[in-house]
Amino acid sequence: MEILMVISFLVLGLFLCLFLLKWNEIIIYHKKGLPPGTMGWPFLGETNEFLKQGPDFMKNKGARYGNVFKSHILGSPTIISMDPELNRYILLNEAKGLVPGYPKSMLDILGARNIAAVYGTTHKYLRNNMLSLVGTSLVKDRIFSRIDKYMKLYLSNWDSKIIDLQEKTMDMALLMAFKQIAEVESSSIYGAFKIEFDKLFIGSLSLPINLPGTNYYQGFEGRQNVIKILRDLMKKRRASAVTYEDMLDQLLRDLDTKYALNDDEIIDQIITILYSGYETVSTTSMMAVKYLHDHPKALEELRDEHFAIRKGKTADEPLDWEDYKSMRFTRAVIFETLRLATIINGVLRKTTHEMKLNGFVIPKGWRIYVYTREINYDPFLYPEPLKFNPWRWMDKSLETHNYCLLFGGGSRLCPGKELGIVNISIFLHYFVTRYSWDEIGEDQKILQFPRVEAPNGFHIKIMNLDKIEEI
């Protein structure tokens, strides 16, 4: 009798599990014409598998269902596209109802007025404001010399140290951006700000479960504290008669200009500037150092380029814009690092009305995950795609080909693209002309999804180049 009861409970449990697994597909999101695929558990969907398995999740699903399939990730029913032609169409046709579709966690933590989340006239307005802060002409005339000054100082005392390069580049990326926003106050408030911003950063890519201990809860708490710090800073600035030559000063003073923002928009714009460069600049810098260490010929050519620049300068003479424009191989290293490491795996869009794509029906309000990772490894676009080959980018036309989406595309081309490349270029300049390095330890694992990161840190031992030459 007891054995029968146990068997009954097992059968009932199995039936319940099967029912729950089919709940999303049969009960909630059943519609004719949808792409093939599975929807996973109620509410959770397949988020856990998506975040943990990453590229393998995509590969397995693609092998089973094709390049376009349905799933349920990050709290929403989602169509995942690995089709290059369809992806390009989606990214370049925002006006046809394919608008940004970032998950609730990102909207709540980065702000509803985040430039990546809005569309139409609001996006155009915020983008123009952003370009007035970080556009190429501004980088050249105002920002470049400051980055050079602070980067040189930041890299000045690494000799004979063992450092966690991941930690250092993350701190470098945020500090450089924060100094552009609030240069004078940065030394006194940056430490407290970074603690809260790191919470915000981690929580931005999570399930929106607002319970203590979850990444979402901590991320939202980090956002509230970041807002408080920024509001206090804005209040002090308005009470001061001093003119500050930084981005916050410009945002607060430009009240009568064409692209003036209110306080909530200013805060979201600042968070956007900090967030968008934080991951890209830090991770690209770390991975470039790794790839250069593993490819001595590339490191040699990069060093030659930068020592040629230093040859025409005194020891303390800063870099200028012409020096930057001459860094052709450096730019190639940056683009190849972005491609091979795939810092950005994909972007999310949302349908504003029901539509047909590739013969499938996509319901209104569904998200589309444009998976761009595989484009970076397409052997037709990039021969020997798994090989680190920065020389391929010496052909400038590669930057502008139709499927180069390293910085987005169309109206969504990253407005801070040149600023990011400048930051990484100046970092590499002072790093490779001052130091040699070796990786430390065997547990230098690099995860590639959902973010490129070293979960145990990326440790290197640094030695001054002058000391090596003396030996």
N, C-alpha and C positions, 0 to 999 in steps of 0.2 A: 504493500500500500504506500509506504513512504517513498519507495523508488518511483512509483507512478506519479506521486505528487511532485517529486523533483523533476522528473521528465516533463510533466505538464508545465511547471514554472519555466523550465528552459525553453520549451516550445513557445510559450506565451511571450517570454522575453525576446526571443528571436523574432517573432512576429511583430512585436512592438518596435524593435530596432528597424526592421525592414519598412514598417509603416512610416516611422519618423524620417527615414532616409528618402522615402518617396513623397513625403508630405509637401515639400516645396514644389516638386515637379507636377504632381497630380492635382493637388488641392489649391495651392496658392498661385503658382506661375504656369498653369496649363494654358497653352494657346497654340492654335494651328500655325504651322509655318516657321516656328522657332528653329534655330540651329540645333543640331544634336548636342548632347552633353548631359551632365548630372548636376544637381543643385545642392546635394549634401543635406546636412542637418537643418532643422528649423532655426532661424535667426543666425546661427553660426555659419551655416552653409559649408563651404570648403575653404574657409579663411585659413585655418590651421595648416592644411596641406599646402595651400598656395604660398604662405609665408615661409614654411619650413623647407619645402621641397624646391620651390622656385623654378629654375629652368627645367628640372626633371618633371615637375608637375605639368609644365607647358608641353614638354616633349612627349610625355605619355598620353596626355589628352589629345595632342595633335595627331599622334600616330593612330589613335582610336577613332577620332571624330573628324579630323581634317583641320585646315588652317583657321576655321571659324567655328567656335563652339560656345555653348552657354555654361555658366557656372553661377555661384553665389558667393561673392567675396567682399570682405570689409563692410558687411551689413547690407549689401544691395544685390539684386539680380543683375548679372553682368554678362555681356557678350565679349569673349576674348578673341581678338583678331591677330593672327600671325601672318596675314597676307600683305605683302609689301604694297601692292597696288591699292588695295582697300584702305590700308593704313594711311597712305598718302592722301587719298580722297577724303577720309575722315578729318585729317588734320588741316586740310586746306579748304574745308567747306563748312565753316562755323555758321555762315549765314543761312545754310540750308537746314538748320536745326540740330547741328552736332556741336553742342556747347560744352564748356568745361563741366566735368562731372565728378569733382573731387569728393571723397567720402566724408561723412559727417564729422569724423574725428579731425580731419584737416580743416574743414570749415569752422568748427567750433574753436579750434586751437590757434589757427593762423588768422582767423577773422573773416567775416562774410564779405568784407571789402578788399580782400586780398586780390591782387591783380590776376593771379592765376585762376581765380574762381568766378570772376565776373565776365560778362560778354557784352557785345553791342556797343552802344555809346558810352556806357560806364567803363568798359575796358579801354576804349580809345582815350577817354579822358585821363584815367589813371596811368595808362601807358605813356602818354605825353608828359604827364607830371614826372613819371619815373625817368624818362629820357632827359628831362631838364636837370635831373640830379646825377645820373650815371651814364649819360650818352657819351660817345667817343670824344667829342670836342671838349666836354667837361673833364673827362679823364686826362686828356692831353694837357689842358691849360691849368687845371686846379688840383686834381687828385694825384697825378703821377708822382710829383716830387714828394708828396707826403708819404705815399706808400714806400718810396725808395728810402726815405729817412727812417721810417719806423721798422722796415724790414731789415735794413742794415743793422740797426740797434738790436732787434730781436734775435738775430743770428750771430751776435758778436761774441758770445761766451759759451759756445758748445764744445770747445776743444777738450779732448781727453775725457769725455763724458759718455756714459751709456744712457741713452734716452729712449723713451717710448715715442717713436716718430708719429704715430697716430694721434696721441695726446697732444704733442707739440703742434702738429699741423692744424688740428681742430682749434686749438687755442689761438694760433697765428691767424687763421682765417677770420674768426670772430673778432679778435682784437683789431685787426686791420680795418674791418668794416665798421666797428664801433667807433674807432677814432675818426673816421670820416663823418660820422653822424654827430658825435659830441666830443670833440677833440679835447677841450679844456677839462671837462669833468671826468673823462674816461679813467684817469688814474685813481680817482677816489671811489667810483661806483661800479667799475667794470667787474670786480671780483664777485660782488653780490649779484650783479646782473647775470653773469655767466651761469651761476648755479641754477637760477630760475629758467634761463633760456635753454639750458641742457634738458631740463624737465619737459619744456615745451617741445623741443626737437624730438625727443623719444616718443612722446605721446601723440605726435602728429600722424603717425602711421600705426594705428591700433584699432581694435574693436571699440566702438563707443559704449563701453560699460562703465557707468559712473559710480564705481564702488571703490572705497579706500584700498590702496595697494595696487590698483590696476594702472597700466601706463597711461590710459586715457584720463583717469582721475588726476594723476600727478601732472600730466601735460596741461590740463585745464587749469590746475592750481598754479603751475608755472606761468601760464598766460596772464592770469589775474595779477600775479606779483610783478611780471614784466610791465604790464599796463600801469601799475601803481608807481613804479620807478620812473617810467617815461612821463607820466602826468606830473609828478613832483618836479622833474627836470624842466618840463615845459612851463610850469608855474614860475619857477625861479628865473628862467630865461626872460619871461614876459615882464617880471618885476625889475629886471636889470636894464641899465642904460647902455651896457656894453654891447658892441657888435661882434659877433662870432663868425668866423669864416668857415662854417661847416654846413652839413646838409640840414641839420635841425634848424639852424638859424635861417636858412633859405626857406624852409617849409613854413616857419612861423612868420617870416616877414612878407612873403609873397601873397598877401591877402587880396590884393587888387589885380593880380595877374589872371591870365586866361585859364590857368590850371590850378587855382588855389584849392586847398583841401580844408575840411573842418577837422576838429581834434581827433575824432574817431578814425577818420580816414588817414590822418597823419600817423597815428599809432600803427594802424594796419600796414601802411606803406613802409614804415621803419622795420616792422617785423618781417615784411616780405623781403626787403633788401638784405637784412641779416640772415634770414633763413635760406634764401635762394643761393647765396654764395657760400654759406657755411659748409654744407656737405660737398658741393662741387669742387670748391677751391682746396679744401683740406684733403679730400680723398684723392683727387687728381695729383696733388703735390706728393702725397705718400706713395701712391702707386708709381709715379714717374721715377722717384728715387729707387724703388724696388726694381723696376724694369731696367733702369740705367745700370744698377749694380749687377744685374744678371746678363747685361749685354755691353761688354767693355768697349766695343767699337763705337756704339752709339754714345757712350759716355765720353770717349775720347774726342769725337767730333763736336759734341756739345761744349766740352771744356775749351777746345780750340776756338770756337765761336766767341765764347765769353772772355777768354784771355786776350783775344784780338781787340775786344772792346776796352778792356782794362789797360792794354798797352798804350793807348793814346791818352790815358788819364793819370793824374796823381793818385796816391793811395787813398785819399779821402774824398776824391771828387765824385759827385753823385752821377747816377745815370740820367740821361735825358731821353726825350721822345725819339730822337733819331737813332739812339742806341737800341731802343726797343724795336723800332721798325727794321733794324738790321738783324734781329734775332730770328732768322728764317728757319734754322734747324730747330731752335727751341720751340717755335710755334708747331713745327711738325711733330716733335716729341709730345707736346701737350695733346694734339689731336689724336695721335696714335694711342696715347694712354687712355683718353676718353673712350675711344673705340674699343680697345682690347679689354679694358677693365669694365666697360659698360657701366659707368657711374649712374646713368639714368636708364632704367630697364624699360620704362614705358610711361604712357600718360593716360589719364581717364577723360572720357567724354560722356555726355548724357544726351539722350534724344528729347527734343521738345514736343515731338509728335510721332505717331506711329509711322514707320517708314520701311522700305525694302532696301536691303543691302546684300549684294551677291546672291540674290534670289531668296533670301530669308526675311521673315517679318521681324522687325525689332520694335517692341511696344514702346509707347510714350513713357518717358521717365526711367527707362533702363539705362544702365551705364555700359560703356564700351571701353574695354581696356586695350589700348593700342600698344601691342607688345613689339617694341622696336629693337629688342636685343638681338634677334636673329639676323636683322638687316646688317648689323655690324660684323657678322661672320659669314656674309654671303660671298662665296669664292669668285663670283662673277664681278662683284664690285671691288673686292679686296683679295687678290690672289694670295694664297697661303694665309688665310685669315687668322689662324691661331698663332702666327709668328709676329713678334714685335718688330715692326719695320717702319720706323718714322720716315725713312727716305721716300716712301710712297706719297707722303703729303707735300713733298717739294714741288709736286705738280699742283699749283694753286687751284686748278679747276676741280680738284677732288673735294675741296671745301664747299663748292656750290652745286654739286651734282644733286639730282632730284631726291635721292634717298639718303643724303647726309643730314640726319636729324639730331646731331649731337647737341645742338643748342636750340632745338625746336625748329619751327618752320612757319612761313607765311606771316600772318599778323601776330603769331605767337613766338616769333623769333625772340630769344632772350634779350631784353633791353640792356642787361648788364654783361653781355657776352665779352666785350672788349675789356671791361674792368676785371672780369675773372681771369682772362688770359694775361693781363698785365700783372696781376697779383702773383700768379704761378711763375711767370717769366722772371720777375724780380727775385722771388724766392729761390729759383733754380740758379740765377746768376750768382748770388752771394753764397749759396750752399756749395756749388761745384767749384768755385774759384777759391774757396777757403778750406774746404774739408775733403777728406777721404773717409770711407766708412765700410764697416762690415756688419752683416746681420749676426745677431746674438741669439743663441738658443735654437732648438729644433722645433719648438711648438709655435711656429710663426704662421699659423693657419689664417687664410684669408677667405671669408665668406663673401659670396657674390650676390646674394639675394636675401631680403628685399633691398638691403643696402650693402654696398661694398664696405666691409669692415674686418678688422682683426680682433676677434673676440677676446683674445688674451694679450692684446697690444702688439705693436710691431717694434721690436727693440733693436737698436743699432749702436755700435761702438764707433765713436767719432774721433778722428785725429786730424790735426792741422796739417795742411799740405806742406807748409814751410818746414815743419819738423820732419816729415817723411823725406823731403829732399836733403835735409842735413844728414839723415841716417844713411 
